[in-house]
Amino acid sequence: MRRFRGASKAPLAVAGILALPLFFVALMAFSLKLDKPSQHTTTKGTIALGDPTKGTVGTIYLVALAVVGALVLVGVLAMSLRSRLAAVVPAVAGIVASVLLLLPLGTWAAEHTQRYPLGIDNIPKHSAQDQFLRGEWEGTARTTARQLGLVTIGLGIAAILLCVALDLRRRRGIAGPPVGPPPAISGVAEVSPAIELADSDLVRGGRPGRWRWR
């Protein structure tokens, strides 16, 4: 802990800002990758698809949180670098994580569509209760993940540019506008009335002196 005393919190702040959009990118991406319907046998002896199990949903959230936790850990470790450019490290990590999640989205969306041939609601298309067509939810999730991924990448790039600009400003010694001298105090200070000692014992050879106000 002593190593982090007095260290700049900028890397941790950058990691915290990128963590929110990155979490939803990971959540959408791993939903396409890991989500699968449960299976049960009907009374007719056929296999029907149902909602995913709680274990599957929990795994998706845990993996998404692990990605965010890794980013925050990078921000904490970057604080120990003691550099004005330390905030660049979590920004780069957030960008890399977003790119790695966005690249396989097309493949994961296609695999998810195959696992849900009736749509994510597992209801036949001819039913009045059908709300999602096959591949409809996957397309929405893929679009949302891409948009949030671009937001994460944009925030990371902005953090890098700001950090570099502040460091260049410091290196060039660009100071703020000069501060003028304090305003001069006009007028003459008041002087208390002086008291003059006249006809003192020193002047009059021992006679009692007199006080005279000037």
Secondary structure, 3 states (H helix, E strand, C coil): CHHHCCCCCHHHHHHHHHHHHHHHHHHHHHHHHHCCCEEEECCCCCEEEECCCHHHHHHHHHHHHHHHHHHHHHHHHHHHHCCCCCCHHHHHHHHHHHHHHHCCHHHHHHHHHHHCCCCCCCCCCCCCCCCCCCCHHHHHHHHHHHHHHHHHHHHHHHHHHHHHHHHHHHHHCCCCCCCCCCCCCCCCCCCCCCEEEECCHHHHCCCCCEEEEC
